[in-house]
Amino acid sequence: MEVWSATGLSRPERGDDEATIERSIAMGGALFVMHDETNGDRITGTSWLTFDGRRIHLHHFGIIPGHQGKGLSAELLRESLRFVKEKGFQAKLEVHRSNEIAVSLYKKAGFEYLGDYDVYIIRDIQSIEF
């Protein structure tokens, strides 16, 4: 959670908590955690992968600001994609177009732009009316 807060990947309304992570892992996902052994084994990056039965989705992929620019994201992505390949399903992710560094990393790894989609979400399920 510290990494997600430091990188802006998580906000309370997203519902990213320990129970959700554990449930997603039980459903075939994974959480990769990168440690800095030289700095008290502090967590420096994460890659959360969820599985929906059809694709593996890459979420909350990030390196804390003090460790960015050191090639760690390529290493973390390599491990994440190793998991994807072992599972044998397509990989999908969402990234802000303005995040040019991340877009470049994902393109180098073989991700292709899916199309001109707008992404929508209902966070407050109590607001759903029929």
Secondary structure as GFF3:
##gff-version 3
##sequence-region A 1 130
A	DSSP	alpha_helix	2	7	.	.	.	ID=ss1
A	DSSP	three_ten_helix	12	14	.	.	.	ID=ss2
A	DSSP	alpha_helix	18	26	.	.	.	ID=ss3
A	DSSP	beta_strand	30	36	.	.	.	ID=ss4
A	DSSP	three_ten_helix	37	39	.	.	.	ID=ss5
A	DSSP	beta_strand	42	51	.	.	.	ID=ss6
A	DSSP	beta_strand	55	63	.	.	.	ID=ss7
A	DSSP	three_ten_helix	65	67	.	.	.	ID=ss8
A	DSSP	alpha_helix	72	87	.	.	.	ID=ss9
A	DSSP	beta_strand	90	93	.	.	.	ID=ss10
A	DSSP	alpha_helix	100	108	.	.	.	ID=ss11
A	DSSP	three_ten_helix	125	127	.	.	.	ID=ss12
###
